[in-house]
Amino acid sequence: PPPPAGIAAPSARDAYLRRMDTEMDGWREKLRGMTDKAEATGQEAATGAETELRLAWTRTEGEARKLRAATAAGWEDAKSSYEQSSLDLSHAWSKSRL
């Protein structure tokens, strides 16, 4: 039988977590590239936008961990929190690239 309304089926959850992992890997690469570029150019002080980006990344990493550990009852809230933090990270990335 299907899971109760509002609860992701295990296969849907697994697929979402795989997509999340791929997204997080992509962000790690982007941020590593930004750090490597800053080091190569001798840039030591982070701009306000870069600081905001790092904070957004830290929050997104935390929300990803919470989502991975979420129970069926907490899945939707954890998913929503992860998606919001991911959106905030995208906005911070855009600001840091201006």
C-alpha positions as CSV (number, residue, x, y, z in Angstrom):
1,P,0.0,0.0,0.0
2,P,1.1,3.6,-0.6
3,P,2.5,5.6,2.3
4,P,0.0,8.0,4.1
5,A,-0.5,11.3,2.5
6,G,2.3,13.8,2.9
7,I,5.0,11.1,3.5
8,A,7.5,10.4,0.7
9,A,7.7,6.8,-0.4
10,P,11.1,5.3,0.3
11,S,12.0,5.3,-3.3
12,A,11.0,8.9,-3.8
13,R,13.0,9.8,-0.7
14,D,16.1,8.0,-1.9
15,A,15.8,9.7,-5.3
16,Y,15.5,13.1,-3.6
17,L,18.5,12.4,-1.4
18,R,20.6,11.4,-4.4
19,R,19.6,14.6,-6.2
20,M,20.5,16.6,-3.0
21,D,23.9,14.8,-2.8
22,T,24.6,15.7,-6.5
23,E,23.6,19.3,-5.8
24,M,25.8,19.5,-2.7
25,D,28.8,18.1,-4.6
26,G,28.3,20.7,-7.2
27,W,28.3,23.5,-4.6
28,R,31.4,22.0,-3.0
29,E,33.2,22.3,-6.3
30,K,32.0,25.8,-7.0
31,L,33.1,27.0,-3.5
32,R,36.4,25.1,-3.8
33,G,37.0,26.9,-7.1
34,M,36.3,30.2,-5.6
35,T,38.7,29.6,-2.7
36,D,41.4,28.4,-5.0
37,K,41.0,31.5,-7.2
38,A,41.2,33.8,-4.2
39,E,44.3,32.0,-2.9
40,A,45.9,32.2,-6.4
41,T,45.3,35.9,-6.6
42,G,46.5,36.6,-3.1
43,Q,43.1,37.8,-1.9
44,E,43.1,37.4,1.8
45,A,40.1,39.3,3.1
46,A,36.7,37.9,2.2
47,T,34.1,40.4,1.0
48,G,30.8,40.7,2.7
49,A,29.1,38.8,-0.1
50,E,31.7,36.0,0.2
51,T,31.1,35.9,4.0
52,E,27.4,35.6,3.4
53,L,28.1,32.9,0.9
54,R,30.1,30.9,3.3
55,L,27.4,31.3,6.0
56,A,24.8,30.2,3.5
57,W,26.9,27.1,2.6
58,T,27.3,26.2,6.3
59,R,23.5,26.4,6.8
60,T,22.8,24.4,3.7
61,E,25.2,21.7,4.8
62,G,23.4,21.5,8.2
63,E,20.0,21.4,6.6
64,A,21.2,18.6,4.3
65,R,22.3,16.6,7.3
66,K,19.0,17.1,9.0
67,L,17.1,16.1,5.9
68,R,19.2,12.9,5.6
69,A,18.3,12.0,9.2
70,A,14.7,13.1,9.1
71,T,12.0,10.6,10.1
72,A,8.9,10.2,7.9
73,A,7.0,12.5,10.2
74,G,9.6,15.2,9.9
75,W,10.5,14.7,6.2
76,E,8.4,17.5,4.7
77,D,9.6,20.2,7.2
78,A,13.2,19.1,6.8
79,K,12.9,19.1,3.0
80,S,11.3,22.6,3.1
81,S,14.2,23.9,5.3
82,Y,16.8,22.3,3.0
83,E,15.2,23.8,-0.1
84,Q,15.0,27.3,1.5
85,S,18.6,27.1,2.5
86,S,19.6,25.9,-0.9
87,L,17.7,28.9,-2.5
88,D,19.5,31.3,0.0
89,L,22.8,29.7,-1.1
90,S,22.0,30.3,-4.7
91,H,21.2,34.0,-4.0
92,A,24.4,34.4,-2.0
93,W,26.4,32.8,-4.8
94,S,24.9,35.3,-7.3
95,K,25.7,38.2,-5.0
96,S,29.3,37.1,-4.5
97,R,29.8,36.8,-8.3
98,L,28.8,40.4,-9.1
